[in-house]
């Protein structure tokens, strides 16, 4: 970022209010730079929020579809370890069996952690049905439609808090955008349309006159810091396991889950056969 002195020195010679030929004054150029930076930041925030919604929804679906399968595999591993320990009596096998059982032992709050697929007593009927490929209530997936995306982008551009410079107006916008984000995360087009009408009917923010150079530079610095924070949020999302899965099949994430589920069912079948052999049933 250039300094105020450098900006002024490269703009109007001798500190005149305007360069020959009607060139913009330094403050006008700074005002344009601030507006451009504000719009760029809003577009970036929209992209990050859209990505966050996609990752969160896919994470929920991943847990709903594959969580019971992983839980069944863990339970089989514990049973196999226990059967092996009972057969050999080896202290090392006993230790491994205890560790395997500890990994699947009921814990407080597990129902909430696993989105209702399991409680302290084990799998719910729906989860058990999924393991045996019986009909089960399909997991809910929220994927914002193109219309919802369009409405969200328009509202974010118009009502974004970063466009406010007064505290009262910023607070009003923050409360409104919180409601917009919630509706977008649900994929609720009707709610987004209602919010668009509400914003259009609301008070118009007062036009801001040109700011002094120092204020404009402070504004640019704040925007840069906000961009840096969003970049960190985006990086954390990108580095997560769910985002990595989405990158494997960006056009068909549901198909990827089906493929993984099929592999897990194969693993379950093999573990069940192994357990039956250890118990003398195979």
Secondary structure, DSSP 4 states (H G I P E B T S, - for coil): ---HHHHHHHHSGGG-SSBTTTBPPHHHHHHHHHHHHHHHHHHHHHHHHHHHHHHHHHHHHHHHHHHHHHHHHHHHHHHHHHHHHHHH--HHHHHHHHHHHHHHS--TTHHHHTTTSEETTEE-HHHHHHHTT---PPPP-----HHHHHHHHHHHHHH-GGG--SHHHHHHHHHHHHHHHHHHHHT-HHHHHHHHHHHHHSPPPPPPPPPPHHHHHHHHHHHHHHHHHHHHHHHHHHHSHHHHHHHHTTT-HHHHHHHHHHHHHHHHHHHHHHHHHHTT--
